[in-house]
């Protein structure tokens, strides 16, 4: 799971976030569950990126978009549930190789 996280009070969506998304998409050979997470949604008056631009960008790179505020615990549960639903756990370990006792000499 990859979370691309940015602060809505800065204008780094089309610079650093886009660079990370491009790097991952260009180098990963398998699809990795990912989401775009906009933080500080409680600071709407300080927003530097429009909600429309966020939506357009998220759709253009095929990412789920979450707007969260850790200060007010806003939409954190939705993000947590998305992660829980999309994290791919590794397969369980293989059982140990059975031990062969054919080489032992048993007393007669």
N, C-alpha and C positions, 0 to 999 in steps of 0.2 A: 504494500500500500504506500502510495506517495501522496503527501499533502503539500500542495503549493500554497504557502501562506503569505499574505501581504496585508499591509496596514492601509486602510482606506484613506488615512490622512496624508499619505504620500502618493506620489504618482509613479510607482514602480511596477505596475501591472504590465505595461508594454515594454519594459526594459529588462529588469532582472528576472521577473517571473517568466516572461516569454522566453528568455534565454534558457532557463532551467527546463521548461517544458520542451523546447526544441531539442535540447541536448538529450534528454531522456528519450523522446520519441525517435530520435535519429540513431541512438545506440542500443536500445532494447529490442531484442528480437521477439519477445513475447509481450502480449498486452499485460499491463500492470494496473490494477485498480487504483484510480487517482481521483483527487478532488481539489477544487480551487476553494480556498478558505479566506474570506475577507474578514479581518479582525477589526475591532473597535467600532462595531456597528452602532454603539451608543453615542458616537461622536459624529452624528450625521451632519451637523452644521460645519464641521471641519473637513468634510469629504472632498477629495481631489479627483476622484474617478466616479463618473456617473454610473448609476445602477444599470442603465441601458448598455453602456460600454462593457461593464462586467458581464452582463448576460450574453452579449454578442461574442465577447472573447471566449467565455466558457464554452459556448456552443461551437465556436470555430475550432477549438482544440479538443472537443468531445470530453469535457470535464463537468462533473456535478459541481454546482456552486452553493456554498454555504456562507451566510453572513452571520457572524457570531460576535458576542460581547462577553468576554470572560468576567468583566466587571459586574455585569448584571445577569450573568448566567443565561444569556439569551441564545437560544438555538443550539446550545452545547449538546443537549440530549440527542437532537436530530443528527448532528455530526457524529457523535459517539455511536449511535445506532447504525449509521452508514458504514462506519469503520468495522463494527462488529459483523455486519452482514457481508462485507466484501473482503475481509482479510482472509487470505488463503493460508491455512495452517499446513505445515509440512506433513507428509505421511508419517504414520507411526513407525518407529524403528522396526527393522526386521527382527524376527525372533532369532535367538542365538543358534548357531549351527549345531545340529545334534552331535553329540560326542559318540564316537565309535569306540566300542570296547573290544573289537575283534583282535586287536594286537595283544591283549592281556592273556596271560596263561593262568588259568584257574587251577587251584590244587585239586588233585583227584583223590 
